[in-house]
Amino acid sequence: MFKLDIDDTLSLALVQPSFAVDYLAIVSRDRDYLAQWLVWPEHGKNQEFFARFIEQSLHDYALGKSMTCGIVFKGELVGNISFNTINHSLKKVEIGYWLSRPQQGKGIVTKAVAKMIEIAFTQLNMEKAQISAAEQNSPSRRVCERLGFTLEGIITRAENLNGRVVDHAIYGLSREIWSEQSR
């Protein structure tokens, strides 16, 4: 299993079939919370849903199109982070993430996103990282701002979250700015 330690308590692990049962448990418990900002929790009602997600994620990883990792905190799978897309021709990755409700507010996502940015710029040779967050999703937007992303704009009517249409705040971070901030 590919696993990357961030610190003594936090690591990222490439998704694997055994994660399906844990993903189902998290989503079953936190479905309403996650569905505020994500369209898929309403559909993730059995282990097969997550098994298919993991299988597709591993297939896309093998093709170099994306990279999906579980977030592991104190030995427990607590969420997910990914390069939803890896665009080699544009040298750009799009980062997405979600975290179980009980683990919110501990800096877990900020550290995980910071590690993904490092991977994008140092290992994948990307020039830009991008994050799209619902305009009203303040916690996600604060992660972007803490990590030095720039708000590039608001896309209106960007997503239908199971009947609720939301606008997206688009944040970007260039390798150049990241390098300057990392010094």
Solvent accessible surface area in square Angstrom, and as a share of the most:
residue,aa,sasa,rsa
1,M,147,0.65
2,F,81,0.34
3,K,105,0.45
4,L,48,0.24
5,D,93,0.48
6,I,42,0.21
7,D,56,0.29
8,D,151,0.78
9,T,54,0.32
10,L,5,0.02
11,S,6,0.04
12,L,1,0.00
13,A,1,0.01
14,L,24,0.12
15,V,3,0.02
16,Q,49,0.22
17,P,98,0.62
18,S,69,0.44
19,F,15,0.06
20,A,1,0.01
21,V,79,0.46
22,D,59,0.31
23,Y,1,0.00
24,L,38,0.19
25,A,58,0.45
26,I,8,0.04
27,V,0,0.00
28,S,63,0.41
29,R,133,0.49
30,D,9,0.05
31,R,43,0.16
32,D,121,0.63
33,Y,41,0.16
34,L,7,0.03
35,A,18,0.14
36,Q,71,0.32
37,W,59,0.21
38,L,43,0.21
39,V,58,0.34
40,W,61,0.21
41,P,0,0.00
42,E,61,0.27
43,H,112,0.50
44,G,0,0.00
45,K,124,0.53
46,N,69,0.36
47,Q,83,0.37
48,E,101,0.45
49,F,46,0.19
50,F,4,0.02
51,A,45,0.35
52,R,143,0.52
53,F,76,0.32
54,I,2,0.01
55,E,123,0.55
56,Q,97,0.43
57,S,9,0.06
58,L,53,0.26
59,H,102,0.46
60,D,27,0.14
61,Y,87,0.33
62,A,85,0.66
63,L,105,0.52
64,G,24,0.24
65,K,108,0.46
66,S,10,0.07
67,M,15,0.07
68,T,7,0.04
69,C,0,0.00
70,G,0,0.00
71,I,0,0.00
72,V,23,0.13
73,F,28,0.12
74,K,144,0.61
75,G,73,0.70
76,E,99,0.44
77,L,15,0.08
78,V,2,0.01
79,G,0,0.00
80,N,8,0.04
81,I,0,0.00
82,S,7,0.05
83,F,0,0.00
84,N,84,0.43
85,T,61,0.36
86,I,18,0.09
87,N,51,0.26
88,H,105,0.47
89,S,105,0.68
90,L,117,0.58
91,K,75,0.32
92,K,39,0.16
93,V,0,0.00
94,E,59,0.26
95,I,5,0.03
96,G,16,0.15
97,Y,35,0.13
98,W,22,0.08
99,L,8,0.04
100,S,2,0.01
101,R,141,0.52
102,P,76,0.48
103,Q,24,0.11
104,Q,65,0.29
105,G,86,0.83
106,K,106,0.45
107,G,31,0.30
108,I,4,0.02
109,V,18,0.10
110,T,24,0.14
111,K,93,0.39
112,A,0,0.00
113,V,0,0.00
114,A,39,0.30
115,K,39,0.16
116,M,0,0.00
117,I,2,0.01
118,E,67,0.30
119,I,8,0.04
120,A,0,0.00
121,F,2,0.01
122,T,83,0.48
123,Q,128,0.57
124,L,57,0.28
125,N,78,0.40
126,M,3,0.01
127,E,81,0.36
128,K,53,0.23
129,A,0,0.00
130,Q,27,0.12
131,I,3,0.02
132,S,53,0.34
133,A,6,0.05
134,A,7,0.05
135,E,52,0.23
136,Q,129,0.58
137,N,17,0.09
138,S,52,0.34
139,P,65,0.41
140,S,14,0.09
141,R,45,0.17
142,R,119,0.43
143,V,9,0.05
144,C,0,0.00
145,E,94,0.42
146,R,143,0.52
147,L,32,0.16
148,G,21,0.20
149,F,13,0.05
150,T,87,0.51
151,L,79,0.39
152,E,95,0.42
153,G,26,0.25
154,I,63,0.32
155,I,92,0.47
156,T,95,0.55
157,R,178,0.65
158,A,42,0.32
159,E,53,0.24
160,N,88,0.45
161,L,6,0.03
162,N,71,0.36
163,G,68,0.65
164,R,106,0.39
165,V,59,0.34
166,V,13,0.08
167,D,40,0.21
168,H,31,0.14
169,A,0,0.00
170,I,27,0.14
171,Y,2,0.01
172,G,5,0.05
173,L,3,0.01
174,S,41,0.27
175,R,60,0.22
176,E,120,0.54
177,I,76,0.39
178,W,50,0.18
179,S,37,0.24
180,E,88,0.39
181,Q,96,0.43
182,S,70,0.45
183,R,223,0.81
